[in-house]
Amino acid sequence: MARFHILLPAALAAAVLSGLAASPSFAADKPVAKAAAAPITAQQAIDLQDKFLHALYGADLNAISALLSEDVTFTHPSGMALDKKGQMNLMSTGPLPRYGKLEQSNIKARIYPGAAVLTGDVTFTALPKEGAPPPTPNTYRMATAWADEEGVWRMVSWQLVAIAKPRAGGPPGAGDPPRPGAASGAAAPPAAPTSRQ
């Protein structure tokens, strides 16, 4: 019996200490992960991109910045790749706004856990200049990626490529690669954005 009386208080003390260590006041400080954003639908992803293009059309730099991840990469038709700082600097230079029209079409959204990938076409038309001929619209293939960053959906990739001319007798889109320097202009979009799916 003497041995039982010695072991019982020791067991109780161990249980109490274990409980205290697990309590909030005794637990080590740990970063609390923010909740993930609600799953996004294809239409919500398209609407999010529309919001970005409207901000781009209106040269709303604050709205653009808020929709971009700090890790975003912009790849232009020329092959130039810029991070967020470089792209924001580019957007803020020159006369603003710089687009007369912006239109995206044939947009498809693919949804994955924590990510959305959008593909389609985007057409940029510059603002008309007095005494100059009407600006020529420039259409590119566009691919963007959006990610859930601690509960907020932000763009992590934007890429534009020139649309190759179809080969004679070949299927649409089966064109030769564009010649170096053939894709000039628009690194960023034009005017009142519209979306046609």
SERO-4910 file (N, C-alpha, C, O; in steps of 0.05 Angstrom, whole numbers):
BEGIN
 pado doro    nc1    nc2    nc3   cac1   cac2   cac3    cc1    cc2    cc3    oc1    oc2    oc3
  Met    A     17    -24      0      0      0      0     17     25      0     10     45    -13
  Ala    A     39     24     14     57     48     16     66     56    -12     67     80    -19
  Arg    A     73     36    -28     82     42    -55     60     54    -71     66     72    -87
  Phe    A     35     45    -68     12     56    -83      8     85    -76      3    102    -94
  His    A     10     93    -50      6    120    -42     28    139    -53     23    162    -58
  Ile    A     52    128    -58     73    144    -69     69    149    -99     73    171   -109
  Leu    A     60    128   -113     56    130   -142     32    147   -150     33    161   -170
  Leu    A     11    146   -134    -14    160   -141    -10    191   -142    -17    203   -162
  Pro    A      2    203   -121      7    232   -123     25    239   -147     21    260   -160
  Ala    A     45    222   -153     62    228   -176     47    228   -202     51    244   -219
  Ala    A     28    208   -205     12    206   -229     -6    230   -231     -9    241   -253
  Leu    A    -18    239   -209    -36    263   -209    -20    288   -217    -30    304   -233
  Ala    A      4    291   -206     20    314   -212     27    315   -242     27    336   -255
  Ala    A     34    291   -254     40    290   -282     17    298   -299     20    311   -319
  Ala    A     -8    289   -291    -32    295   -306    -37    325   -305    -45    337   -325
  Val    A    -34    338   -282    -39    366   -279    -20    382   -296    -28    401   -310
  Leu    A      6    375   -294     26    390   -310     21    387   -340     25    405   -355
  Ser    A     13    363   -348      6    359   -376    -17    376   -385    -16    387   -407
  Gly    A    -37    379   -368    -60    396   -375    -52    425   -376    -62    440   -394
  Leu    A    -34    434   -358    -26    462   -359    -10    468   -384    -13    490   -396
  Ala    A      7    449   -392     23    454   -416      6    456   -441     13    470   -460
  Ala    A    -17    443   -440    -35    443   -464    -54    467   -463    -67    473   -483
  Ser    A    -56    481   -440    -74    504   -438    -63    528   -453    -39    530   -457
  Pro    A    -81    546   -462    -71    569   -478    -51    586   -464    -33    597   -477
  Ser    A    -53    589   -437    -35    606   -422     -7    595   -419     12    609   -414
  Phe    A     -5    568   -422     21    556   -419     33    546   -446     57    539   -447
  Ala    A     17    546   -467     26    536   -493     45    557   -505     43    581   -501
  Ala    A     64    546   -520     83    564   -534     68    580   -556     49    569   -568
  Asp    A     76    605   -560     63    621   -580     68    609   -608     91    603   -616
  Lys    A     47    604   -623     49    593   -650     33    611   -669     11    620   -662
  Pro    A     44    616   -693     29    632   -712      3    618   -720      3    594   -725
  Val    A    -18    633   -721    -44    622   -728    -48    627   -758    -49    649   -768
  Ala    A    -51    605   -773    -55    607   -802    -82    619   -808   -102    612   -795
  Lys    A    -83    638   -827   -108    650   -835   -125    630   -851   -114    612   -865
  Ala    A   -151    632   -849   -168    614   -863   -165    618   -893   -161    640   -903
  Ala    A   -168    596   -907   -167    597   -936   -192    611   -947   -213    611   -934
  Ala    A   -189    623   -970   -213    636   -983   -233    614   -990   -226    591   -994
  Ala    A   -258    623   -992   -278    604  -1000   -272    594  -1028   -261    610  -1044
  Pro    A   -279    569  -1035   -273    559  -1062   -285    578  -1083   -308    588  -1080
  Ile    A   -270    583  -1103   -279    602  -1124   -291    586  -1147   -283    564  -1153
  Thr    A   -312    597  -1159   -324    585  -1183   -312    596  -1208   -297    616  -1207
  Ala    A   -317    583  -1230   -306    593  -1256   -316    621  -1262   -301    638  -1270
  Gln    A   -342    626  -1257   -353    653  -1262   -341    674  -1244   -336    696  -1252
  Gln    A   -336    667  -1218   -324    685  -1200   -295    692  -1208   -286    715  -1205
  Ala    A   -281    672  -1219   -254    677  -1228   -254    696  -1252   -237    714  -1254
  Ile    A   -273    692  -1270   -275    710  -1293   -283    738  -1284   -272    758  -1295
  Asp    A   -301    740  -1265   -309    766  -1254   -285    780  -1241   -281    805  -1243
  Leu    A   -268    765  -1228   -244    776  -1215   -225    787  -1236   -213    809  -1232
  Gln    A   -222    773  -1257   -205    783  -1279   -217    808  -1292   -203    826  -1299
  Asp    A   -244    808  -1295   -257    832  -1305   -251    856  -1287   -246    878  -1297
  Lys    A   -251    852  -1261   -245    873  -1242   -217    884  -1246   -212    908  -1246
  Phe    A   -198    866  -1251   -170    874  -1256   -168    890  -1282   -155    910  -1283
  Leu    A   -182    880  -1303   -180    894  -1329   -194    922  -1328   -184    940  -1341
  His    A   -215    924  -1313   -228    950  -1309   -208    969  -1295   -206    993  -1302
  Ala    A   -194    959  -1275   -174    976  -1261   -152    983  -1280   -142   1006  -1279
  Leu    A   -144    965  -1297   -122    970  -1316   -132    991  -1337   -117   1009  -1343
  Tyr    A   -156    988  -1346   -167   1007  -1366   -169   1035  -1354   -163   1055  -1367
  Gly    A   -177   1037  -1329   -180   1063  -1316   -155   1073  -1303   -155   1094  -1290
  Ala    A   -132   1058  -1306   -106   1066  -1294   -109   1070  -1264    -97   1089  -1253
  Asp    A   -125   1053  -1251   -128   1054  -1222   -106   1038  -1209   -109   1014  -1204
  Leu    A    -83   1050  -1205    -59   1036  -1196    -63   1024  -1168    -52   1002  -1163
  Asn    A    -78   1036  -1151    -82   1025  -1124    -98    999  -1126    -92    979  -1113
  Ala    A   -119    999  -1143   -136    975  -1146   -120    953  -1159   -122    930  -1152
  Ile    A   -103    960  -1179    -86    941  -1192    -68    927  -1172    -65    903  -1171
  Ser    A    -54    944  -1157    -35    933  -1137    -48    914  -1117    -36    894  -1110
  Ala    A    -72    921  -1109    -86    904  -1089    -93    877  -1100    -96    858  -1085
  Leu    A    -96    875  -1127   -104    850  -1139    -80    833  -1147    -83    810  -1157
  Leu    A    -56    843  -1144    -32    829  -1152    -17    817  -1128    -14    830  -1107
  Ser    A     -8    793  -1131      9    780  -1111     37    794  -1111     45    805  -1132
  Glu    A     50    794  -1088     77    804  -1088     96    788  -1105    117    797  -1113
  Asp    A     88    763  -1111    104    745  -1127     96    744  -1157    105    726  -1171
  Val    A     78    762  -1165     67    760  -1192     89    764  -1213    109    778  -1209
  Thr    A     86    751  -1236    104    754  -1259     87    762  -1283     67    749  -1290
  Phe    A     95    784  -1296     82    794  -1320    101    787  -1344    124    796  -1344
  Thr    A     91    771  -1363    107    765  -1386     93    778  -1410     70    772  -1416
  His    A    108    796  -1424     97    811  -1446    101    798  -1472    118    779  -1474
  Pro    A     87    806  -1493     90    793  -1520    118    794  -1530    126    777  -1546
  Ser    A    134    814  -1522    162    816  -1531    180    795  -1517    203    791  -1525
  Gly    A    169    782  -1496    185    764  -1480    196    776  -1455    206    762  -1438
  Met    A    192    802  -1451    201    815  -1427    185    806  -1403    160    804  -1405
  Ala    A    198    799  -1382    185    790  -1357    191    810  -1335    214    818  -1330
  Leu    A    170    818  -1320    172    837  -1299    160    827  -1273    139    812  -1274
  Asp    A    172    834  -1251    159    828  -1225    139    850  -1219    134    868  -1235
  Lys    A    127    849  -1195    106    868  -1189    117    897  -1189    104    915  -1200
  Lys    A    140    901  -1177    151    928  -1176    156    939  -1204    149    962  -1210
  Gly    A    168    923  -1221    174    931  -1248    149    937  -1264    148    956  -1279
  Gln    A    129    920  -1261    104    924  -1276     89    949  -1267     78    964  -1283
  Met    A     88    953  -1240     75    977  -1230     89   1002  -1239     76   1022  -1245
  Asn    A    116   1002  -1240    131   1025  -1250    124   1030  -1280    121   1053  -1288
  Leu    A    122   1008  -1295    116   1011  -1324     88   1023  -1328     84   1040  -1345
  Met    A     69   1013  -1312     42   1023  -1314     39   1052  -1306     21   1066  -1316
  Ser    A     56   1062  -1289     54   1089  -1279     68   1110  -1296     66   1134  -1291
  Thr    A     82   1101  -1317     97   1120  -1334     80   1127  -1358     63   1112  -1367
  Gly    A     85   1151  -1369     71   1160  -1393     44   1170  -1386     36   1171  -1363
  Pro    A     29   1179  -1407      2   1190  -1403    -17   1168  -1393    -17   1146  -1403
  Leu    A    -34   1176  -1374    -54   1157  -1364    -81   1170  -1365    -84   1194  -1360
  Pro    A   -102   1156  -1373   -101   1128  -1383    -90   1127  -1411    -89   1147  -1425
  Arg    A    -82   1103  -1419    -69   1101  -1445    -86   1084  -1464    -79   1080  -1488
  Tyr    A   -109   1073  -1455   -125   1056  -1472   -152   1068  -1478   -165   1080  -1461
  Gly    A   -161   1063  -1503   -188   1072  -1511   -208   1050  -1509   -232   1055  -1506
  Lys    A   -198   1025  -1510   -216   1003  -1509   -201    978  -1500   -178    974  -1508
  Leu    A   -214    961  -1485   -203    936  -1476   -225    915  -1477   -246    919  -1466
  Glu    A   -219    893  -1489   -239    872  -1492   -226    844  -1489   -207    838  -1502
  Gln    A   -238    827  -1472   -229    800  -1471   -251    782  -1481   -274    788  -1478
  Ser    A   -243    759  -1493   -262    741  -1506   -252    713  -1504   -229    707  -1498
  Asn    A   -271    694  -1509   -264    666  -1509   -251    657  -1483   -233    640  -1483
  Ile    A   -260    669  -1461   -247    663  -1435   -257    636  -1424   -281    630  -1423
  Lys    A   -238    620  -1415   -243    594  -1402   -229    594  -1375   -206    602  -1373
  Ala    A   -243    585  -1355   -231    584  -1328   -229    555  -1319   -248    540  -1321
  Arg    A   -206    548  -1309   -201    521  -1298   -195    525  -1268   -177    540  -1261
  Ile    A   -210    511  -1251   -208    515  -1223   -194    491  -1210   -200    468  -1216
  Tyr    A   -175    497  -1192   -160    477  -1178   -160    484  -1148   -167    507  -1141
  Pro    A   -153    466  -1130   -152    473  -1102   -134    497  -1097   -109    495  -1100
  Gly    A   -145    519  -1089   -129    543  -1083   -118    558  -1107   -102    576  -1104
  Ala    A   -128    551  -1131   -117    565  -1155   -138    565  -1177   -156    548  -1178
  Ala    A   -135    585  -1195   -152    587  -1219   -135    595  -1242   -119    614  -1240
  Val    A   -138    582  -1265   -123    589  -1289   -143    597  -1311   -162    583  -1316
  Leu    A   -139    621  -1322   -157    631  -1343   -141    634  -1369   -119    644  -1369
  Thr    A   -154    627  -1391   -142    630  -1417   -163    642  -1436   -187    640  -1431
  Gly    A   -153    656  -1456   -171    668  -1476   -156    689  -1492   -132    688  -1495
  Asp    A   -171    708  -1503   -159    729  -1519   -165    756  -1506   -185    760  -1492
  Val    A   -147    775  -1511   -152    802  -1502   -143    822  -1523   -122    818  -1536
  Thr    A   -159    842  -1528   -154    862  -1549   -150    889  -1536   -167    898  -1521
  Phe    A   -128    902  -1542   -122    929  -1532   -123    949  -1555   -113    944  -1577
  Thr    A   -137    971  -1550   -138    992  -1570   -129   1018  -1556   -141   1025  -1536
  Ala    A   -109   1031  -1567    -99   1055  -1554   -119   1078  -1557   -138   1077  -1573
  Leu    A   -115   1099  -1542   -132   1123  -1544   -126   1137  -1571   -102   1138  -1579
  Pro    A   -146   1146  -1584   -141   1160  -1610   -127   1186  -1605   -131   1199  -1584
  Lys    A   -110   1194  -1624    -96   1219  -1622   -106   1238  -1644   -111   1230  -1666
  Glu    A   -108   1263  -1636   -118   1283  -1655   -100   1285  -1680    -76   1288  -1677
  Gly    A   -113   1284  -1703    -98   1287  -1728    -84   1261  -1737    -72   1261  -1758
  Ala    A    -87   1240  -1721    -74   1214  -1728    -96   1195  -1737   -119   1198  -1730
  Pro    A    -88   1175  -1753   -108   1154  -1761   -117   1138  -1737   -104   1137  -1717
  Pro    A   -141   1126  -1739   -151   1111  -1716   -131   1089  -1708   -119   1076  -1725
  Pro    A   -127   1085  -1682   -108   1065  -1673   -117   1037  -1681   -140   1031  -1682
  Thr    A    -97   1020  -1686   -102    993  -1694   -105    975  -1669    -87    975  -1652
  Pro    A   -127    960  -1667   -129    941  -1644   -108    920  -1645   -100    910  -1667
  Asn    A    -98    912  -1622    -78    890  -1620    -90    868  -1603    -97    872  -1579
  Thr    A    -92    844  -1614   -104    822  -1600    -82    801  -1594    -65    795  -1610
  Tyr    A    -83    791  -1569    -63    772  -1560    -77    748  -1547   -100    751  -1537
  Arg    A    -63    725  -1546    -72    704  -1529    -63    711  -1500    -42    721  -1496
  Met    A    -81    706  -1482    -76    713  -1454    -79    689  -1436    -98    674  -1439
  Ala    A    -61    687  -1417    -64    666  -1396    -57    679  -1369    -36    692  -1366
  Thr    A    -75    676  -1350    -70    686  -1323    -74    664  -1303    -89    645  -1307
  Ala    A    -61    668  -1280    -65    649  -1258    -70    665  -1232    -57    685  -1227
  Trp    A    -89    655  -1217    -97    668  -1192    -94    648  -1169    -99    624  -1173
  Ala    A    -86    657  -1146    -81    639  -1123    -94    650  -1098    -96    675  -1094
  Asp    A   -102    632  -1081   -113    639  -1055    -89    645  -1036    -75    626  -1029
  Glu    A    -85    670  -1029    -64    678  -1011    -75    685   -984    -83    708   -979
  Glu    A    -76    666   -966    -86    670   -939   -114    683   -939   -119    701   -924
  Gly    A   -131    672   -956   -159    681   -956   -165    703   -976   -189    711   -978
  Val    A   -145    712   -992   -150    733  -1012   -140    722  -1039   -118    712  -1041
  Trp    A   -157    724  -1059   -150    716  -1086   -134    738  -1100   -144    760  -1103
  Arg    A   -110    731  -1110    -93    751  -1123    -80    738  -1148    -77    714  -1150
  Met    A    -74    755  -1168    -61    746  -1192    -32    739  -1186    -18    755  -1174
  Val    A    -23    716  -1196      5    708  -1192     20    706  -1219     44    704  -1220
  Ser    A      5    706  -1241     18    705  -1267      0    717  -1289    -25    714  -1288
  Trp    A     12    732  -1307     -1    745  -1330     17    741  -1354     41    749  -1353
  Gln    A      7    730  -1375     24    725  -1399      8    731  -1424    -15    721  -1427
  Leu    A     20    747  -1442      8    752  -1468     27    742  -1489     52    745  -1487
  Val    A     16    729  -1510     32    721  -1533     18    729  -1559     -6    731  -1560
  Ala    A     34    733  -1579     23    741  -1605      8    717  -1617     14    694  -1612
  Ile    A    -13    723  -1632    -29    702  -1646    -17    697  -1673    -16    714  -1690
  Ala    A     -8    672  -1677      5    665  -1702    -16    664  -1725    -38    656  -1721
  Lys    A     -7    673  -1749    -25    671  -1772    -26    642  -1781     -6    628  -1781
  Pro    A    -50    633  -1788    -53    604  -1796    -38    599  -1822    -36    616  -1840
  Arg    A    -26    576  -1824    -13    567  -1848    -33    562  -1870    -56    555  -1865
  Ala    A    -25    565  -1895    -42    560  -1917    -51    531  -1917    -35    513  -1917
  Gly    A    -77    527  -1916    -88    500  -1915    -87    486  -1888    -96    464  -1886
  Gly    A    -76    500  -1868    -74    488  -1842    -98    496  -1824   -112    515  -1831
  Pro    A   -101    482  -1802   -123    489  -1784   -119    515  -1770    -96    524  -1767
  Pro    A   -140    529  -1761   -137    554  -1747   -118    551  -1723   -119    531  -1708
  Gly    A   -100    570  -1720    -82    570  -1697    -56    554  -1702    -38    554  -1685
  Ala    A    -54    541  -1726    -31    525  -1732    -11    541  -1748     -1    532  -1768
  Gly    A     -5    565  -1738     13    582  -1753     42    579  -1746     49    565  -1727
  Asp    A     59    592  -1762     87    592  -1756     92    610  -1732     76    628  -1727
  Pro    A    113    605  -1717    119    623  -1694    124    651  -1705    135    655  -1726
  Pro    A    115    672  -1690    120    699  -1699    150    706  -1700    166    695  -1685
  Arg    A    157    722  -1719    185    730  -1722    193    748  -1699    176    762  -1688
  Pro    A    218    748  -1691    227    766  -1669    220    795  -1675    225    805  -1697
  Gly    A    208    808  -1656    201    836  -1659    174    840  -1673    166    863  -1676
  Ala    A    161    818  -1681    135    821  -1695    114    831  -1677     95    845  -1685
  Ala    A    115    823  -1651     95    831  -1632    103    857  -1619    120    857  -1601
  Ser    A     92    879  -1628     99    905  -1616     75    916  -1601     53    908  -1606
  Gly    A     81    935  -1583     59    949  -1570     51    935  -1545     66    920  -1532
  Ala    A     26    940  -1539     12    932  -1515     24    912  -1496     23    888  -1501
  Ala    A     35    923  -1475     43    906  -1452     20    906  -1433     17    888  -1417
  Ala    A      3    927  -1434    -20    930  -1417    -44    936  -1434    -41    944  -1457
  Pro    A    -69    932  -1423    -93    935  -1439   -103    963  -1445    -93    983  -1434
  Pro    A   -125    966  -1462   -138    991  -1471   -162   1000  -1455   -161   1001  -1431
  Ala    A   -185   1006  -1468   -208   1020  -1456   -230   1002  -1445   -227    978  -1441
  Ala    A   -253   1016  -1441   -276   1003  -1428   -276    973  -1432   -284    964  -1454
  Pro    A   -268    958  -1411   -265    929  -1415   -292    916  -1418   -311    922  -1404
  Thr    A   -293    897  -1436   -317    880  -1439   -308    852  -1440   -286    846  -1447
  Ser    A   -326    834  -1433   -319    805  -1433   -340    790  -1449   -364    791  -1444
  Arg    A   -330    775  -1469   -347    757  -1485   -337    729  -1482   -314    723  -1487
  Gln    A   -355    711  -1474   -347    684  -1470   -359    666  -1492   -355    642  -1492
***
